Amino acid sequence: MEDCVFCKIIDGVIPSNKLYEDEDMIIIRDLNPQAEKHFLLIPKQHYADIIEMTDAQAATLAKCLKKLSALVDELGLSEGFRLVSNKGKHGCQSVKHLHIHILGGQQLDDRMC
């Protein structure tokens, strides 16, 4: 999608420091971190949110999440982390391209992010 900031990052139009990349996803640092470690797992295929994804996209997202389990030490998340996917206005979704927030690197509290 030509006006999507995440698509532009994936395509290299907007520079970013990709911490991980494969054929299905990238992982980058969040520009407004809410924890010591705050990353974004962004599927390369554009779809707005978790409700819009097809069965095939859901299978790819599952593959991405499984790959994350192999990256926890490298990302400094071995003590634990939280995954968050925002959906819509009330869910505070600011970019209409599905992405998963990965928060960790510290003891997280119970407050909503």
BELHUPE-V331526 format. One record per residue. D_FIRST is the distance of its C-alpha to the first C-alpha in Angstrom with 2 decimals. Layout:
d_first = <D_FIRST/D_FIRST>
This chain:
d_first = <0.00/3.77/5.82/5.65/8.97/9.15/6.42/8.46/11.53/10.98/10.56/13.56/12.44/13.77/16.98/17.99/20.96/19.74/22.68/21.63/19.21/19.42/17.53/16.16/15.66/16.39/18.85/19.10/21.48/20.63/21.20/23.29/25.38/27.32/29.49/31.02/28.34/24.90/22.03/18.51/17.75/14.00/13.09/10.93/9.46/6.89/9.12/10.39/13.93/17.00/17.93/14.90/15.21/17.04/20.25/18.79/16.15/19.15/21.17/18.72/18.63/22.43/22.58/20.69/23.15/26.02/25.08/25.15/28.80/29.60/28.15/30.03/32.86/30.72/28.68/31.95/31.50/34.56/36.28/33.54/30.19/28.25/24.85/22.97/19.87/19.32/18.30/18.07/20.04/23.34/21.99/20.76/17.07/15.66/12.06/10.30/9.30/12.54/14.78/18.54/20.87/23.82/26.84/30.21/32.70/35.09/36.74/34.26/35.80/35.35/33.63/30.22/27.43>
